[in-house]
Amino acid sequence: MSLASIYKYNTFQNLPEDRYEGEVLAGTCSDIWTGILTVLVVGLAVTGAISLCFPALLLTRDDGHSLPQIKINSFSVTGFNFSSNQVYGNWDFEFVAANFNDGDSMIFAFQHTSVSLLLKNHDVPAYMTNLQPFELGPESLKSHLVGKFSGSSEFLDDSVTKIVANEIMTDGVVKFDVKLEALVKTKLRVGVLVANCDDMGVLISMDTGMGKMVGGTVDCNVEFTANFN
């Protein structure tokens, strides 16, 4: 075989291998760039999710500082009547709400605020009362929320009637629960705030039909659910 033939043979034999190596190199570079782009996209997505969720996490943090502090300051009833599996009365209450956060971004604007009175999980009266909108400013500023109930309760089953009758006969103290719900807005987030004030004792005189809260102020458990829409 001549040198020219040998050269021609080796050249054509090596072409496919060289082309294959080029394709491998191109594929490797493409995979590297795809991986880099994937990491960047995932990183941006995680950063965006954190930026959206952080305000809500800030408000739902249960450390006694981020959420408003709400207490029942006073509670009284006149015209109390308990008969025929129903409770009737004229109720006056006062909440105290305080905001211990600093900065204008943590001003809480309460809108559509409603309060319900519960007796053994039954509404008393059978509807909620609404409070006027108000703002709760920062740095320990307090708001006093005053409201009234009036009317009859839902129909109480016999088991609840017996419990209430026993409480009245034992020491005259009937345990109620109070629930405050509000649409709350801040500069960071909008959501629903719920304050549950459980086991509020009201000393009631059946002779006069009058009663008042006993045992001092009642602390409420406050929860905030942010609206992500």
SELOZA-727768 format. One record per residue (C-alpha): residue in three letters; z, x, y. Coordinates in pm, 1 decimal. Each point is the difference from the previous one (the first is absolute). Layout:
BEGIN
<r residu="ALA" pz="Z" px="X" py="Y"/>
...
***
This chain:
BEGIN
<r residu="MET" pz="0.0" px="0.0" py="0.0"/>
<r residu="SER" pz="-92.9" px="136.3" py="344.0"/>
<r residu="LEU" pz="250.7" px="56.0" py="279.7"/>
<r residu="ALA" pz="-167.6" px="-278.1" py="198.1"/>
<r residu="SER" pz="42.2" px="-239.9" py="-288.8"/>
<r residu="ILE" pz="364.6" px="98.9" py="-45.2"/>
<r residu="TYR" pz="67.9" px="-48.9" py="374.1"/>
<r residu="LYS" pz="-174.6" px="-336.8" py="-1.0"/>
<r residu="TYR" pz="192.6" px="-111.3" py="-310.8"/>
<r residu="ASN" pz="342.9" px="98.0" py="138.5"/>
<r residu="THR" pz="-70.1" px="-161.8" py="337.3"/>
<r residu="PHE" pz="-84.1" px="-338.7" py="-148.9"/>
<r residu="GLN" pz="290.3" px="19.2" py="-244.9"/>
<r residu="ASN" pz="251.5" px="63.7" py="280.6"/>
<r residu="LEU" pz="-118.2" px="-271.6" py="237.6"/>
<r residu="PRO" pz="176.1" px="-294.3" py="-169.8"/>
<r residu="GLU" pz="327.0" px="195.2" py="-21.3"/>
<r residu="ASP" pz="-10.9" px="95.5" py="368.5"/>
<r residu="ARG" pz="-76.3" px="-356.4" py="99.6"/>
<r residu="TYR" pz="291.7" px="-125.1" py="-216.2"/>
<r residu="GLU" pz="240.6" px="242.9" py="165.7"/>
<r residu="GLY" pz="-112.0" px="-126.0" py="341.1"/>
<r residu="GLU" pz="61.9" px="-357.2" py="-105.0"/>
<r residu="VAL" pz="350.6" px="90.6" py="-124.1"/>
<r residu="LEU" pz="80.1" px="169.9" py="329.8"/>
<r residu="ALA" pz="-126.5" px="-298.7" py="200.0"/>
<r residu="GLY" pz="198.9" px="-241.0" py="-218.3"/>
<r residu="THR" pz="317.7" px="206.1" py="41.0"/>
<r residu="CYS" pz="-29.6" px="-0.8" py="381.0"/>
<r residu="SER" pz="-65.4" px="-373.2" py="-0.6"/>
<r residu="ASP" pz="313.5" px="-62.2" py="-208.1"/>
<r residu="ILE" pz="209.4" px="212.4" py="236.1"/>
<r residu="TRP" pz="-117.5" px="-191.5" py="307.9"/>
<r residu="THR" pz="54.6" px="-332.2" py="-178.1"/>
<r residu="GLY" pz="357.7" px="103.0" py="-82.1"/>
<r residu="ILE" pz="67.7" px="107.0" py="358.8"/>
<r residu="LEU" pz="-135.0" px="-327.5" py="138.8"/>
<r residu="THR" pz="207.3" px="-198.3" py="-251.6"/>
<r residu="VAL" pz="318.5" px="180.8" py="104.8"/>
<r residu="LEU" pz="-77.0" px="-63.8" py="368.4"/>
<r residu="VAL" pz="-66.6" px="-371.3" py="-55.8"/>
<r residu="VAL" pz="317.7" px="-45.4" py="-206.1"/>
<r residu="GLY" pz="202.5" px="189.5" py="261.3"/>
<r residu="LEU" pz="-130.4" px="-219.0" py="282.0"/>
<r residu="ALA" pz="72.4" px="-315.0" py="-201.1"/>
<r residu="VAL" pz="359.1" px="107.7" py="-70.9"/>
<r residu="THR" pz="55.1" px="94.3" py="365.7"/>
<r residu="GLY" pz="-132.0" px="-337.8" py="113.4"/>
<r residu="ALA" pz="221.0" px="-186.7" py="-245.3"/>
<r residu="ILE" pz="308.4" px="189.8" py="116.8"/>
<r residu="SER" pz="-79.6" px="-68.9" py="366.3"/>
<r residu="LEU" pz="-32.9" px="-372.0" py="-73.3"/>
<r residu="CYS" pz="306.8" px="-27.7" py="-219.5"/>
<r residu="PHE" pz="240.7" px="216.5" py="200.2"/>
<r residu="PRO" pz="80.3" px="-260.5" py="269.4"/>
<r residu="ALA" pz="76.8" px="-257.3" py="-267.9"/>
<r residu="LEU" pz="216.1" px="246.4" py="-191.8"/>
<r residu="LEU" pz="181.5" px="77.5" py="323.0"/>
<r residu="LEU" pz="83.5" px="-364.9" py="54.9"/>
<r residu="THR" pz="96.0" px="-76.9" py="-357.8"/>
<r residu="ARG" pz="228.8" px="301.1" py="-30.6"/>
<r residu="ASP" pz="345.0" px="-135.2" py="-85.2"/>
<r residu="ASP" pz="212.6" px="264.2" py="171.3"/>
<r residu="GLY" pz="171.6" px="-216.6" py="260.7"/>
<r residu="HIS" pz="-206.1" px="143.6" py="286.3"/>
<r residu="SER" pz="-362.7" px="-109.0" py="-28.4"/>
<r residu="LEU" pz="62.1" px="-371.8" py="-46.0"/>
<r residu="PRO" pz="193.2" px="-220.6" py="242.5"/>
<r residu="GLN" pz="360.5" px="-74.5" py="-82.4"/>
<r residu="ILE" pz="68.7" px="-374.2" py="-15.3"/>
<r residu="LYS" pz="338.7" px="-169.7" py="-33.4"/>
<r residu="ILE" pz="138.4" px="-351.3" py="24.4"/>
<r residu="ASN" pz="243.6" px="15.3" py="288.3"/>
<r residu="SER" pz="125.9" px="-358.6" py="-8.9"/>
<r residu="PHE" pz="-62.3" px="-320.8" py="-191.6"/>
<r residu="SER" pz="159.2" px="-342.1" py="38.9"/>
<r residu="VAL" pz="-51.4" px="-361.8" py="-100.8"/>
<r residu="THR" pz="102.2" px="-338.4" py="138.5"/>
<r residu="GLY" pz="-37.7" px="-343.1" py="-153.4"/>
<r residu="PHE" pz="9.8" px="147.2" py="-349.8"/>
<r residu="ASN" pz="-31.2" px="-260.2" py="-273.6"/>
<r residu="PHE" pz="-30.6" px="50.9" py="-373.3"/>
<r residu="SER" pz="-82.2" px="-306.4" py="-205.5"/>
<r residu="SER" pz="-265.9" px="-156.2" py="-222.7"/>
<r residu="ASN" pz="-122.2" px="341.2" py="-115.4"/>
<r residu="GLN" pz="-92.4" px="105.3" py="353.3"/>
<r residu="VAL" pz="149.0" px="207.7" py="279.7"/>
<r residu="TYR" pz="-35.6" px="-98.1" py="363.6"/>
<r residu="GLY" pz="102.5" px="183.7" py="315.2"/>
<r residu="ASN" pz="-84.5" px="140.4" py="341.3"/>
<r residu="TRP" pz="-16.8" px="376.9" py="-29.6"/>
<r residu="ASP" pz="13.6" px="263.4" py="274.7"/>
<r residu="PHE" pz="-66.6" px="365.5" py="-70.2"/>
<r residu="GLU" pz="-41.3" px="332.0" py="177.3"/>
<r residu="PHE" pz="-174.2" px="309.6" py="-132.9"/>
<r residu="VAL" pz="32.4" px="347.7" py="147.6"/>
<r residu="ALA" pz="-300.8" px="229.1" py="-47.8"/>
<r residu="ALA" pz="2.0" px="369.7" py="91.7"/>
<r residu="ASN" pz="-266.9" px="270.6" py="-3.4"/>
<r residu="PHE" pz="125.6" px="357.5" py="-40.2"/>
<r residu="ASN" pz="-340.2" px="169.1" py="21.9"/>
<r residu="ASP" pz="-113.9" px="213.8" py="291.5"/>
<r residu="GLY" pz="-334.6" px="-36.5" py="172.2"/>
<r residu="ASP" pz="-223.3" px="-284.6" py="111.7"/>
<r residu="SER" pz="-199.5" px="12.5" py="-324.9"/>
<r residu="MET" pz="295.6" px="-156.9" py="-181.0"/>
<r residu="ILE" pz="41.3" px="-308.9" py="217.8"/>
<r residu="PHE" pz="8.3" px="-303.8" py="-229.0"/>
<r residu="ALA" pz="-169.7" px="-315.0" py="129.8"/>
<r residu="PHE" pz="130.3" px="-301.6" py="-193.6"/>
<r residu="GLN" pz="-239.8" px="-294.2" py="-20.8"/>
<r residu="HIS" pz="12.7" px="-323.5" py="-200.2"/>
<r residu="THR" pz="365.6" px="57.4" py="-87.8"/>
<r residu="SER" pz="160.6" px="-261.1" py="-224.9"/>
<r residu="VAL" pz="351.9" px="-34.2" py="-139.0"/>
<r residu="SER" pz="103.4" px="-197.5" py="-306.2"/>
<r residu="LEU" pz="347.1" px="-87.8" py="-128.2"/>
<r residu="LEU" pz="48.2" px="-9.7" py="-376.7"/>
<r residu="LEU" pz="278.4" px="-151.0" py="-208.0"/>
<r residu="LYS" pz="-21.6" px="119.2" py="-362.6"/>
<r residu="ASN" pz="-377.4" px="50.7" py="43.5"/>
<r residu="HIS" pz="-47.2" px="-344.9" py="159.0"/>
<r residu="ASP" pz="-118.5" px="-35.7" py="359.8"/>
<r residu="VAL" pz="255.2" px="-132.0" py="252.2"/>
<r residu="PRO" pz="-150.0" px="-176.6" py="185.1"/>
<r residu="ALA" pz="-323.9" px="-54.3" py="-186.9"/>
<r residu="TYR" pz="-201.9" px="181.9" py="266.2"/>
<r residu="MET" pz="9.2" px="329.0" py="192.2"/>
<r residu="THR" pz="71.3" px="50.2" py="367.5"/>
<r residu="ASN" pz="-224.1" px="219.2" py="215.6"/>
<r residu="LEU" pz="108.8" px="253.6" py="260.8"/>
<r residu="GLN" pz="-177.8" px="103.1" py="317.7"/>
<r residu="PRO" pz="-204.5" px="324.2" py="-15.9"/>
<r residu="PHE" pz="188.4" px="309.0" py="115.8"/>
<r residu="GLU" pz="-27.7" px="378.7" py="10.0"/>
<r residu="LEU" pz="254.7" px="238.7" py="-144.4"/>
<r residu="GLY" pz="-3.3" px="321.2" py="201.6"/>
<r residu="PRO" pz="104.4" px="347.9" py="-116.8"/>
<r residu="GLU" pz="319.2" px="202.4" py="35.8"/>
<r residu="SER" pz="266.9" px="-246.4" py="-109.1"/>
<r residu="LEU" pz="-108.3" px="-285.2" py="226.9"/>
<r residu="LYS" pz="125.2" px="-328.3" py="-146.3"/>
<r residu="SER" pz="-139.8" px="-351.0" py="0.7"/>
<r residu="HIS" pz="211.9" px="-309.9" py="-55.1"/>
<r residu="LEU" pz="-190.1" px="-274.6" py="-180.1"/>
<r residu="VAL" pz="149.2" px="-345.5" py="32.7"/>
<r residu="GLY" pz="-117.4" px="-306.4" py="-188.0"/>
<r residu="LYS" pz="98.5" px="-336.0" py="-145.1"/>
<r residu="PHE" pz="-45.3" px="-202.8" py="-317.5"/>
<r residu="SER" pz="53.7" px="-370.4" py="-32.5"/>
<r residu="GLY" pz="-65.4" px="-233.1" py="-289.9"/>
<r residu="SER" pz="56.2" px="-68.4" py="-367.6"/>
<r residu="SER" pz="-53.3" px="239.5" py="-285.5"/>
<r residu="GLU" pz="-229.1" px="-38.0" py="-294.3"/>
<r residu="PHE" pz="134.1" px="-209.2" py="-285.5"/>
<r residu="LEU" pz="255.5" px="212.2" py="-186.5"/>
<r residu="ASP" pz="25.8" px="-23.5" py="-375.2"/>
<r residu="ASP" pz="336.6" px="-71.7" py="-161.5"/>
<r residu="SER" pz="72.9" px="363.9" py="-86.9"/>
<r residu="VAL" pz="-37.0" px="107.9" py="364.9"/>
<r residu="THR" pz="205.5" px="-297.3" py="117.3"/>
<r residu="LYS" pz="285.5" px="102.6" py="-228.5"/>
<r residu="ILE" pz="-6.7" px="360.0" py="126.5"/>
<r residu="VAL" pz="10.7" px="-108.7" py="365.1"/>
<r residu="ALA" pz="276.8" px="-253.5" py="-68.0"/>
<r residu="ASN" pz="202.7" px="267.6" py="-178.4"/>
<r residu="GLU" pz="-42.0" px="244.6" py="290.8"/>
<r residu="ILE" pz="116.2" px="-263.9" py="249.4"/>
<r residu="MET" pz="301.1" px="-96.1" py="-210.8"/>
<r residu="THR" pz="101.0" px="360.6" py="-78.2"/>
<r residu="ASP" pz="14.4" px="163.7" py="343.0"/>
<r residu="GLY" pz="-247.1" px="-196.9" py="211.7"/>
<r residu="VAL" pz="-246.4" px="291.7" py="17.6"/>
<r residu="VAL" pz="-356.8" px="-88.6" py="-95.8"/>
<r residu="LYS" pz="-245.5" px="285.2" py="-58.5"/>
<r residu="PHE" pz="-341.8" px="-27.7" py="166.3"/>
<r residu="ASP" pz="-303.2" px="229.1" py="17.9"/>
<r residu="VAL" pz="-209.8" px="46.0" py="312.8"/>
<r residu="LYS" pz="-357.7" px="127.3" py="4.3"/>
<r residu="LEU" pz="-195.3" px="119.3" py="303.7"/>
<r residu="GLU" pz="-376.5" px="51.3" py="-25.0"/>
<r residu="ALA" pz="-230.1" px="124.8" py="274.9"/>
<r residu="LEU" pz="-344.5" px="137.1" py="68.5"/>
<r residu="VAL" pz="76.1" px="337.2" py="159.9"/>
<r residu="LYS" pz="-233.6" px="225.9" py="195.8"/>
<r residu="THR" pz="39.4" px="361.3" py="110.3"/>
<r residu="LYS" pz="-249.8" px="248.4" py="140.2"/>
<r residu="LEU" pz="-42.0" px="132.0" py="-351.9"/>
<r residu="ARG" pz="-10.6" px="-299.3" py="-230.2"/>
<r residu="VAL" pz="17.0" px="-376.9" py="-40.2"/>
<r residu="GLY" pz="196.8" px="-160.4" py="-280.9"/>
<r residu="VAL" pz="261.0" px="-248.3" py="-116.2"/>
<r residu="LEU" pz="368.9" px="75.4" py="45.8"/>
<r residu="VAL" pz="255.4" px="-181.9" py="-215.9"/>
<r residu="ALA" pz="377.0" px="15.6" py="51.2"/>
<r residu="ASN" pz="217.6" px="-144.9" py="-277.5"/>
<r residu="CYS" pz="360.2" px="-68.7" py="97.6"/>
<r residu="ASP" pz="181.9" px="-98.0" py="-317.8"/>
<r residu="ASP" pz="344.0" px="-142.2" py="-77.6"/>
<r residu="MET" pz="96.3" px="-106.6" py="350.6"/>
<r residu="GLY" pz="335.4" px="-176.4" py="-24.7"/>
<r residu="VAL" pz="53.6" px="-309.9" py="216.4"/>
<r residu="LEU" pz="350.4" px="-147.5" py="15.7"/>
<r residu="ILE" pz="-45.0" px="-377.8" py="16.1"/>
<r residu="SER" pz="254.5" px="-271.7" py="75.0"/>
<r residu="MET" pz="-94.9" px="-328.8" py="-162.3"/>
<r residu="ASP" pz="243.7" px="-179.7" py="233.2"/>
<r residu="THR" pz="-181.0" px="102.9" py="318.2"/>
<r residu="GLY" pz="-343.1" px="82.8" py="-141.7"/>
<r residu="MET" pz="11.3" px="333.6" py="179.9"/>
<r residu="GLY" pz="-36.5" px="350.6" py="-134.9"/>
<r residu="LYS" pz="-53.1" px="359.6" py="104.9"/>
<r residu="MET" pz="-98.4" px="329.0" py="-156.4"/>
<r residu="VAL" pz="281.5" px="210.9" py="-142.3"/>
<r residu="GLY" pz="24.1" px="362.7" py="-107.2"/>
<r residu="GLY" pz="-168.2" px="157.6" py="302.1"/>
<r residu="THR" pz="-367.0" px="69.7" py="60.8"/>
<r residu="VAL" pz="-240.3" px="-18.0" py="-293.0"/>
<r residu="ASP" pz="-243.9" px="287.6" py="-53.7"/>
<r residu="CYS" pz="-352.6" px="-99.9" py="-95.7"/>
<r residu="ASN" pz="-226.7" px="184.8" py="-239.8"/>
<r residu="VAL" pz="-320.0" px="69.3" py="195.2"/>
<r residu="GLU" pz="-338.9" px="60.0" py="-162.0"/>
<r residu="PHE" pz="-340.4" px="53.2" py="157.9"/>
<r residu="THR" pz="-334.7" px="-53.4" py="-171.3"/>
<r residu="ALA" pz="-289.9" px="155.5" py="189.5"/>
<r residu="ASN" pz="-335.3" px="-173.6" py="21.6"/>
<r residu="PHE" pz="-276.0" px="241.4" py="-107.2"/>
<r residu="ASN" pz="-287.4" px="-236.5" py="83.5"/>
***
